[in-house]
Amino acid sequence: MSPLGRYFHPLSPAGLWLGAAFLAVLLLLPVWGGSYVMTVATTVFYLALIGQSWNLMLGFAGLLSIGHALFVGIGAYTAPTCSPPSACRRSSESCRPSPWRS
């Protein structure tokens, strides 16, 4: 049982209030937080998703899969390739458009 599971059952009133408060914070995060807060929140949720997928595959199923690393690598490669040149925030020589884009 999870640490919060001892105190909050998902369908109890306290669990519903906790879920509603968490959802409200998530919905107000783009308004309240700046771009840095959104970047950190996106990174945290992305890494939590990857961690849960590894837990599901290796922890419960007992299967070692390298496919997760493949999809993360493909996403990390295609995201800057498909992004417009205006997405580069620095005006330095290191930020050039991809040579594969025309």
N, CA, C and O of each residue as an XYZ file, in Angstrom:
408
protein
N       0.843     -1.179      0.000
C       0.000      0.000      0.000
C       0.887      1.239      0.000
O       1.920      1.274      0.668
N       0.481      2.240     -0.742
C       1.275      3.459     -0.832
C       1.167      4.242      0.477
O       0.234      4.031      1.252
N       2.120      5.145      0.725
C       2.053      5.932      1.958
C       0.775      6.764      2.057
O       0.194      6.879      3.136
N       0.338      7.337      0.953
C      -0.901      8.114      0.995
C      -2.121      7.223      1.055
O      -3.186      7.668      1.483
N      -1.993      5.971      0.634
C      -3.117      5.056      0.629
C      -3.615      4.727      2.024
O      -4.779      4.367      2.203
N      -2.743      4.847      3.008
C      -3.169      4.600      4.380
C      -4.105      5.686      4.877
O      -4.968      5.438      5.720
N      -3.931      6.890      4.353
C      -4.696      8.032      4.852
C      -5.821      8.452      3.913
O      -6.872      8.907      4.364
N      -5.601      8.300      2.607
C      -6.570      8.769      1.627
C      -6.969      7.634      0.701
O      -6.167      7.194     -0.122
N      -8.170      7.166      0.823
C      -8.710      6.239     -0.155
C      -9.165      7.074     -1.341
O      -9.705      8.159     -1.127
N      -8.975      6.625     -2.598
C      -9.308      7.472     -3.756
C     -10.753      7.944     -3.796
O     -11.024      9.025     -4.319
N     -11.684      7.173     -3.263
C     -13.084      7.572     -3.327
C     -13.593      8.175     -2.030
O     -14.779      8.491     -1.929
N     -12.738      8.342     -1.044
C     -13.171      8.983      0.194
C     -13.273     10.484     -0.038
O     -12.685     10.993     -0.992
N     -13.997     11.199      0.802
C     -14.086     12.656      0.625
C     -12.732     13.350      0.678
O     -12.488     14.293     -0.076
N     -11.846     12.892      1.564
C     -10.514     13.506      1.637
C      -9.726     13.233      0.361
O      -9.003     14.105     -0.119
N      -9.861     12.021     -0.195
C      -9.172     11.700     -1.447
C      -9.706     12.498     -2.613
O      -8.942     12.915     -3.484
N     -11.015     12.718     -2.641
C     -11.600     13.541     -3.706
C     -11.151     14.989     -3.598
O     -10.871     15.628     -4.612
N     -11.079     15.513     -2.379
C     -10.604     16.888     -2.207
C      -9.134     17.016     -2.592
O      -8.726     18.010     -3.193
N      -8.352     16.020     -2.247
C      -6.936     16.038     -2.616
C      -6.770     15.986     -4.134
O      -5.941     16.703     -4.695
N      -7.557     15.138     -4.795
C      -7.506     15.078     -6.257
C      -7.969     16.360     -6.911
O      -7.385     16.798     -7.902
N      -9.030     16.981     -6.357
C      -9.527     18.249     -6.907
C      -8.507     19.365     -6.712
O      -8.337     20.205     -7.596
N      -7.826     19.386     -5.567
C      -6.801     20.404     -5.332
C      -5.619     20.217     -6.279
O      -5.076     21.192     -6.799
N      -5.221     18.969     -6.501
C      -4.120     18.693     -7.422
C      -4.489     19.100     -8.848
O      -3.664     19.672     -9.561
N      -5.706     18.812     -9.262
C      -6.166     19.198    -10.592
C      -6.236     20.716    -10.736
O      -5.896     21.251    -11.791
N      -6.672     21.414     -9.687
C      -6.730     22.876     -9.733
C      -5.334     23.477     -9.856
O      -5.130     24.439    -10.597
N      -4.378     22.910     -9.130
C      -2.998     23.399     -9.237
C      -2.467     23.168    -10.648
O      -1.794     24.034    -11.206
N      -2.765     22.008    -11.226
C      -2.303     21.727    -12.590
C      -2.935     22.674    -13.603
O      -2.271     23.103    -14.546
N      -4.201     23.000    -13.419
C      -4.868     23.900    -14.362
C      -4.409     25.342    -14.207
O      -4.392     26.089    -15.185
N      -4.037     25.746    -12.998
C      -3.581     27.112    -12.767
C      -2.082     27.286    -12.961
O      -1.581     28.410    -12.919
N      -1.370     26.203    -13.170
C       0.082     26.281    -13.317
C       0.522     27.151    -14.500
O       1.456     27.935    -14.335
N      -0.099     27.059    -15.684
C       0.331     27.945    -16.772
C       0.038     29.414    -16.494
O       0.761     30.285    -16.976
N      -1.001     29.702    -15.734
C      -1.343     31.097    -15.434
C      -0.442     31.645    -14.339
O       0.062     32.765    -14.435
N      -0.244     30.841    -13.293
C       0.497     31.296    -12.132
C       2.005     31.241    -12.351
O       2.714     32.188    -12.011
N       2.494     30.163    -12.906
C       3.928     29.985    -13.082
C       4.397     30.550    -14.412
O       3.613     30.732    -15.343
N       5.662     30.816    -14.478
C       6.245     31.302    -15.712
C       6.704     30.163    -16.597
O       6.314     29.012    -16.402
N       7.524     30.489    -17.557
C       8.005     29.464    -18.483
C       8.947     28.484    -17.782
O       9.000     27.309    -18.143
N       9.690     28.963    -16.782
C      10.586     28.070    -16.055
C       9.800     27.027    -15.274
O      10.159     25.850    -15.269
N       8.733     27.452    -14.618
C       7.907     26.526    -13.837
C       7.274     25.496    -14.764
O       7.201     24.317    -14.419
N       6.815     25.929    -15.937
C       6.220     25.000    -16.887
C       7.250     24.013    -17.427
O       6.942     22.838    -17.623
N       8.465     24.483    -17.668
C       9.524     23.600    -18.151
C       9.864     22.546    -17.106
O      10.011     21.369    -17.436
N       9.988     22.955    -15.857
C      10.300     22.011    -14.791
C       9.149     21.026    -14.597
O       9.385     19.829    -14.433
N       7.908     21.514    -14.613
C       6.753     20.625    -14.432
C       6.650     19.621    -15.578
O       6.357     18.446    -15.352
N       6.890     20.079    -16.805
C       6.847     19.175    -17.951
C       7.925     18.103    -17.846
O       7.671     16.932    -18.127
N       9.116     18.500    -17.444
C      10.210     17.543    -17.293
C       9.905     16.536    -16.185
O      10.167     15.343    -16.335
N       9.354     17.018    -15.076
C       9.032     16.124    -13.962
C       7.972     15.109    -14.386
O       8.115     13.918    -14.108
N       6.912     15.563    -15.054
C       5.862     14.638    -15.462
C       6.342     13.677    -16.545
O       5.923     12.520    -16.576
N       7.212     14.144    -17.426
C       7.757     13.260    -18.458
C       8.627     12.168    -17.837
O       8.512     10.998    -18.202
N       9.489     12.546    -16.906
C      10.338     11.552    -16.261
C       9.522     10.611    -15.381
O       9.869      9.437    -15.247
N       8.437     11.114    -14.775
C       7.561     10.230    -14.001
C       6.873      9.226    -14.916
O       6.696      8.068    -14.538
N       6.486      9.651    -16.111
C       5.871      8.735    -17.069
C       6.852      7.653    -17.500
O       6.487      6.481    -17.588
N       8.087      8.039    -17.767
C       9.100      7.053    -18.145
C       9.369      6.095    -16.981
O       9.511      4.889    -17.182
N       9.436      6.639    -15.773
C       9.660      5.785    -14.605
C       8.534      4.793    -14.390
O       8.781      3.639    -14.039
N       7.300      5.228    -14.596
C       6.174      4.305    -14.437
C       6.162      3.237    -15.527
O       5.789      2.092    -15.269
N       6.564      3.601    -16.733
C       6.606      2.591    -17.790
C       7.696      1.559    -17.506
O       7.497      0.371    -17.760
N       8.844      1.992    -16.984
C       9.883      1.039    -16.611
C       9.416      0.168    -15.453
O       9.719     -1.025    -15.413
N       8.680      0.753    -14.512
C       8.157     -0.030    -13.397
C       7.175     -1.083    -13.894
O       7.171     -2.215    -13.409
N       6.357     -0.714    -14.845
C       5.386     -1.659    -15.387
C       6.080     -2.790    -16.133
O       5.747     -3.959    -15.944
N       7.044     -2.443    -16.979
C       7.691     -3.461    -17.805
C       8.647     -4.344    -17.003
O       8.586     -5.569    -17.108
N       9.513     -3.750    -16.218
C      10.531     -4.540    -15.521
C      10.056     -5.006    -14.151
O      10.400     -6.107    -13.720
N       9.278     -4.191    -13.468
C       8.855     -4.552    -12.124
C       7.728     -5.560    -12.097
O       7.825     -6.569    -11.399
N       6.661     -5.316    -12.836
C       5.509     -6.210    -12.792
C       5.634     -7.351    -13.799
O       5.367     -8.505    -13.467
N       6.037     -7.032    -15.019
C       6.086     -8.058    -16.052
C       7.403     -8.823    -16.052
O       7.455     -9.963    -16.512
N       8.467     -8.208    -15.542
C       9.764     -8.876    -15.518
C      10.451     -8.908    -16.871
O      11.343     -9.728    -17.090
N      10.053     -8.032    -17.780
C      10.640     -8.004    -19.115
C      11.578     -6.817    -19.249
O      11.219     -5.688    -18.916
N      12.775     -7.081    -19.737
C      13.713     -5.998    -20.002
C      13.505     -5.547    -21.434
O      13.731     -6.313    -22.371
N      13.075     -4.308    -21.605
C      12.783     -3.794    -22.930
C      13.651     -2.575    -23.208
O      13.708     -1.640    -22.410
N      14.320     -2.602    -24.342
C      15.137     -1.469    -24.751
C      14.317     -0.531    -25.644
O      14.803      0.527    -26.044
N      13.090     -0.914    -25.952
C      12.240     -0.094    -26.806
C      11.932      1.258    -26.209
O      11.734      2.223    -26.947
N      11.886      1.359    -24.878
C      11.629      2.651    -24.243
C      12.742      3.635    -24.586
O      12.476      4.787    -24.929
N      13.972      3.182    -24.492
C      15.103      4.052    -24.811
C      15.078      4.454    -26.281
O      15.470      5.570    -26.623
N      14.628      3.568    -27.143
C      14.524      3.889    -28.561
C      13.527      5.020    -28.794
O      13.822      5.968    -29.522
N      12.348      4.925    -28.180
C      11.344      5.969    -28.387
C      11.769      7.297    -27.773
O      11.491      8.354    -28.339
N      12.434      7.258    -26.634
C      12.927      8.495    -26.033
C      13.995      9.119    -26.926
O      14.019     10.336    -27.105
N      14.873      8.299    -27.483
C      15.910      8.815    -28.367
C      15.342      9.388    -29.656
O      15.800     10.430    -30.127
N      14.350      8.719    -30.231
C      13.719      9.243    -31.450
C      13.025     10.567    -31.154
O      13.108     11.503    -31.950
N      12.343     10.651    -30.022
C      11.691     11.909    -29.655
C      12.685     13.027    -29.396
O      12.444     14.174    -29.772
N      13.805     12.700    -28.752
C      14.824     13.708    -28.479
C      15.497     14.182    -29.760
O      15.959     15.320    -29.834
N      15.553     13.327    -30.757
C      16.168     13.717    -32.026
C      15.205     14.515    -32.902
O      15.612     15.495    -33.525
N      13.935     14.112    -32.959
C      13.000     14.767    -33.875
C      12.443     16.075    -33.326
O      12.027     16.930    -34.107
N      12.423     16.256    -32.022
C      11.868     17.505    -31.468
C      12.644     18.735    -31.940
O      12.013     19.677    -32.419
N      13.976     18.784    -31.835
C      14.661     19.973    -32.357
C      14.688     20.017    -33.879
O      14.774     21.095    -34.467
N      14.616     18.860    -34.517
C      14.625     18.843    -35.975
C      13.353     19.455    -36.533
O      13.397     20.166    -37.537
N      12.227     19.191    -35.900
C      10.948     19.693    -36.395
C      10.579     21.058    -35.839
O       9.581     21.640    -36.266
N      11.347     21.580    -34.909
C      10.995     22.871    -34.322
C      11.403     24.003    -35.263
O      12.389     23.881    -35.990
N      10.652     25.096    -35.254
C      10.997     26.223    -36.121
C      12.260     26.916    -35.625
O      12.604     26.812    -34.447
N      12.952     27.623    -36.518
C      14.173     28.320    -36.091
C      13.909     29.381    -35.038
O      14.816     29.728    -34.282
N      12.689     29.908    -34.966
C      12.386     30.924    -33.964
C      12.328     30.342    -32.564
O      12.288     31.094    -31.590
N      12.324     29.015    -32.437
C      12.309     28.394    -31.120
C      13.656     28.520    -30.425
O      13.757     28.300    -29.218
N      14.685     28.870    -31.176
C      16.004     29.054    -30.587
C      16.022     30.378    -29.840
O      15.748     31.424    -30.427
N      16.335     30.345    -28.579
C      16.279     31.557    -27.759
C      17.599     32.323    -27.780
O      17.616     33.522    -27.500
N      18.677     31.669    -28.100
C      19.967     32.355    -28.134
C      20.307     32.731    -29.571
O      19.983     31.996    -30.504
N      20.936     33.832    -29.739
C      21.381     34.227    -31.072
C      22.870     33.921    -31.199
O      23.677     34.820    -31.435
N      23.219     32.678    -31.045
C      24.616     32.275    -31.141
C      24.789     31.342    -32.324
O      23.820     30.926    -32.958
N      26.014     31.030    -32.602
C      26.327     30.166    -33.725
C      25.924     28.724    -33.447
O      25.731     27.947    -34.383
N      25.795     28.351    -32.167
C      25.483     26.960    -31.836
C      24.021     26.609    -32.107
O      23.656     25.433    -32.082
N      23.190     27.601    -32.361
C      21.765     27.341    -32.576
C      21.450     27.534    -34.049
O      21.020     28.608    -34.468
N      21.665     26.502    -34.817
C      21.376     26.546    -36.250
C      20.227     25.617    -36.571
O      19.992     24.652    -35.843
N      19.503     25.888    -37.654
C      18.462     24.935    -38.049
C      19.098     23.616    -38.467
O      20.269     23.563    -38.840
N      18.322     22.582    -38.398
C      18.820     21.260    -38.740
C      19.170     21.189    -40.227
O      18.451     21.763    -41.044
N      20.247     20.505    -40.601
C      20.584     20.381    -42.021
C      19.613     19.489    -42.782
O      19.621     19.499    -44.012
N      18.769     18.711    -42.085
C      17.818     17.836    -42.749
C      16.526     18.550    -43.121
O      15.700     18.007    -43.855
N      16.354     19.756    -42.618
C      15.154     20.527    -42.982
C      15.467     21.367    -44.209
O      16.584     21.861    -44.366
N      14.501     21.521    -45.056
C      14.739     22.335    -46.251
C      14.115     23.698    -46.121
O      14.219     24.514    -47.037
